[in-house]
């Protein structure tokens, strides 16, 4: 198999929410494979600009745009601006998302809806306004960022799990409707990764850190760079006949029931 199958030179990839964390790790992977990177954020212009500088410092051509993926008019304007100023979007990563850790009986309906709006409705809105261009050009890649909670439940993350479970089925339905246009739609489900957000609990002796090491067959947290391979594969020609799937990059968590706490 030729490595050219994984070459993304000449491609424009839009990764929502890629100002930091796993979104940035995947975007960097695409950039190093040759893609021009466009990131989106909704916090501050300064944060987006700082992220663009970080990409550029690694030799990646990058642009940043500010808009809310859950507000359709902002998406319409953002996508139009990107395609006018940078070029047609070949690859869309629906990565932007939020989580609210609140027990379901204590969660306000508005908070539940906010999580669904960003994590599930947002990917629908983004795809709705990016895919028409892909249909015209007869090619495109969409990768929806799922989660362990796409398959598993956990206390206090009911809204997030509902959104990510729905995102799996939205992925399958997008693939069903758009495959005839040579558009591949898949998902990536990250396991537990070493990021700045998880740093406070990734300490030996911390109960959750010990749980993740025990629960993961690979016996470690994932490194953000571990996501790059799956991101490049699903974005490239190498994934041209992969459609409607969720690839879990989890060190084997979903493959096992686990082991007793006292087992070495």
Secondary structure, DSSP 8 states (H G I E B T S, - for coil): --GGGG--TT-EEEEETTTSHHHHHHHHHHHHTT-EEEEEESS-HHHHHHHHHHHHHTT--EEEEE--TT-HHHHHHHHHHHHHHT----EEEE---------GGG--HHHHHHHHIIIIIHHHHHHHHHHHHHHHHT-EEEEEE--GGGT---TT-HHHHHHHHHHHHHHHHHHHHHGGGTEEEEEEEE--EE-TTTGGG-STT-HHHHHHHHH-TT-S-EEGGGGHHHHHHHHSGGGTT--S-EEEESTTGGG-----TT--
